[in-house]
């Protein structure tokens, strides 16, 4: 029998299937055995491409982070750089909320994560923020982004008005939130991000002259 022209497995196919499984079932449900079943192969077939599950997760993380844009820091405008980075970061994570806890653990040795951390820190320090402040701003922005992507506030409510009527007078419109969840979640993130950067801007002259 002739060898197939296209290999049955590739790193890209394994990575995409793993992320699809995480999106569907959650990070805790990902195992090499379950992933192999999804791909219709034996688990041993995966290990030639990814020796461990952590290697696979790191590659997924690298793929996500490679699409996050930090180039706005090159302008020297730290406000624009910070907001552009945060928006790009959220855009990439919001599609994969189940994977966010893995990214939240920190960059470790992952090259893409460290490249982004370096670009953000360098952009802030280059604009005049002291290194300690720049570190905290980068961390605080990550908290904001990840908190805005790990789940939806609006989808936490139910459509049944009777759940809220009479018992919770200040939530009389809460049953309408799910229908506008994407809009509310996006605008809430923009409100928080703008308020955060406005607050930093008010502190900036004080910090750089100390």
Secondary structure as UniProt FT lines:
FT   HELIX           11..25
FT   HELIX           27..29
FT   HELIX           32..39
FT   HELIX           43..45
FT   TURN            46..49
FT   HELIX           53..65
FT   TURN            66..67
FT   HELIX           71..75
FT   HELIX           78..93
FT   HELIX           94..99
FT   HELIX           100..104
FT   TURN            108..109
FT   HELIX           111..127
FT   HELIX           131..149
FT   HELIX           154..156
FT   HELIX           161..163
FT   TURN            164..167
FT   HELIX           169..171
FT   TURN            172..173
FT   HELIX           174..176
FT   HELIX           178..180
FT   HELIX           181..209
//
